[in-house]
Amino acid sequence: MSDQAQSLRQMASSLDKYRLPPRNRHAKIITITSGKGGVGKSNFTLNFALALQSLGRKVLVFDADIGMANIDVLMGAHSQYNLLHLLKRERSIDEIIQTGIGGLPYIAGGSGLSELFALSDENL
């Protein structure tokens, strides 16, 4: 009996068919979004990023879900810095990029960041 994930398992077992075209020098941004929480955006994002990385792509995960961010938690990590450190100009963009499982670079959004709502107009 086939379930909803059967076609995904078939695709994953034959990745060569689904290789991406040769690289060019232009960055691409892929956004994963939903109007509802708890639908699996972070899980999908992490697995998608790891799959792209395994195909030789250079990937950076940017968890912009301020207040409910959890990409670092899914990787079993605790981020020393997050997006708020950048917004408050306490750290540079290079300093807030962390390295997660499989060497995957990411920017944590941070959880429970009530400070974000108190940022000055200039910082916003």
N, C-alpha and C positions, 0 to 999 in steps of 0.2 A: 504494500500500500504506500502511496506517495503522500508526502506532507508538503506544507508550504515551502520548506527550505530545500526540498529535493533538487530543484534547478540550481540553487546556489551551491550546493555540494557538488553537483556535476561541473559547474563552472570552475570551482576551486580546484577540482581534480585535474583540470586540463588548462592551467593558467597560460601556457604558451599561446593558445588560441586567442587569448585576451590581452596579449602584451600591448603596451601603449606604443604609439608611433615614436620615432627617434626624437630625442630631446631638441628643443630649440632654446634660445637664451632668454625667452620671455617667461616671467613668473605667471603662474596661474593661481587664481584664488577659487577655492571651492568652499561654499558655505553650506553648513548643515543647520537647518532651522526648523522650528515647529512652533505653533501657537499654544501648544499644550506641553506641560511638564510631564516627565516620567515616561516618555515614549521611546527612549533608547538612543537619543541623539549622541550622547557621550560615548556609549558603547559602540555604536556604529562608527563614529568618528575615529576612535582609537583603532579599531580593527581595520578600517579603510586606510588610515594613515600607515599602519604597519604593513598592509598589503602593498601599497604604493612604494613604500621604502624597500620591500623585498624585491620589487621589480626594478630597483636601481634609481628610483626617483628621489630627489631631495625634497624632504617634507618638513614642515614646521606646523605643529598643532597650536592654534591660538584659541584658548578657551575664553570666550568673551561673555560667558554667562555669569556676570558679576552677581555675587550674592549666593548663587547655587552651583558655582563651578565645582567640578569634581574630576577633571581629567587626570590630575595628579593622584588622586585617591585611587582611581581605577588602575593606575600604573604601580600602586603600592608605594608611592613616594609622598613626601611632605615637602612642599615647595618653600624654599627660604624666601623667595621674592614672588610678587604677583603683579598684575596689571596696575594696582593702586600705587605701588612703588614708582612706576613709570609716570602715572598721572600726577603724582605729587612731586615729581622731579627729584625723588630720592635716589633713583637708580636709572641707568641708561637702558635702552632696549636690549643691548648686548648682555647686560648684567641680569636681566630678568628671564632670559632664555635658559631653561633648565634642560637636563638630559634625563629621559626616562628609559623605560625598558627597551631593549634592542637598540639603544643609542638614539632613540627618537627624541628630537628636540621639541620643546613645548613651552608655551607661556601660560602660566596658571592665571585664572580669572580671580580666584580667591573666594572664600565663602564667608558669609556673615559680615560683609564689609559695610557696616553702617556709616563708616567715615566717608564713603563715596558720596553720600547724599549731603555731606557738609563741605564739599569742595568749593573753593572760590570760583567766581565766574571766569577768572583768568585761567585756572587749572582746567575747568570744564571746557 
